[in-house]
Amino acid sequence: MIKLLKDDLHILYHLDLPEGNVDIHGYIQGVITGQAWVNKKVNPTMAILVIADFCILIRKLEIEEEVNIKNILLEHSKGKLIIFNNPIWYKINEKIFNGQLKAYKRYSTKWEPHVFHRNKLNKYILEVEKEFNIIRIDEGLYYKSLEEYWTADFCSNFLSKEKYLQHGVGYVVMKEEEIISGASSYSYCEGAIDISIETKEKYRGKGLATACASKVILECLDRGIYPKWDASNLASLALAKKLGYTFNKEYFAYFNKT
């Protein structure tokens, strides 16, 4: 397998990339952090992409190539969610990971730019602003978000602070000097973001995440950016539906805990 340098990332466009994947396109466009390997530079038929929290396996896998990818996968998929785009890849769970990968259901939403109702989103925001301040993530909040593990995904996948401030969209709720909830760009590519959302446990149930997400969606609509939502659990899917998204399908991601 050949590791791609920054100037070679366009090669990945020769592959059958997953439709609407903001992480991959943001990486190729030089905004999101990541690493990539291909089986050959001319007309590649296989790639391993390690981007943010994901290890994404693209196209078909030939049996004779399994030895070549084993070391890359064992080293770089640790702690990542592995996404397969072809059933042939499932063989590696047995041959490389000894069947130890743990499967998790995820839920995609449909790509529908015109389903959002501004009045409803503004209502969610106003309800929260009666008690809390919702603040756009600026340079100071960029660094503050990186201080804690549960807020780090708001900004951490961008190559730099400058890339986030240029392309990112994010809002947090503050209580004194503490971030207690937020929604932000998990990743970005031209024309779209992927939303990351979280609330500190003791502040849940107050509509904070809903309000922050509403802020993000409204800004995206104003900027002509699509706010993509990929739910990691049913609670996230329920919030997405509340905001206007439509459920698309279930799929599986596999966690490498070794």
Buried (B, 14 or more C-beta within 10 A) or exposed (E): BBEBEEEEBEBBEBBEBBEBBBBBBBBBBEBBBBBBBBBEEEEBBBBBBBBBBBBBBBBEBEEEBBEBBBEBBEEBBEEBBBBBBEEBBBEBBEEBBEEEBEEEEBBBBEBEEEEBEEEEBBEBBEBBEEEBEBBBBEEEBBEBBBEEEEBBBBBBBBBEBEBBBEBBBBBBBBBEEEBBBBBBBBBBBEEBBBBBBBBBEEBBEBBBBBBBBBBBBBBBBEEEBBBBBBBBEEEBBEBBBBBBBEBBEEEBBBBBEE
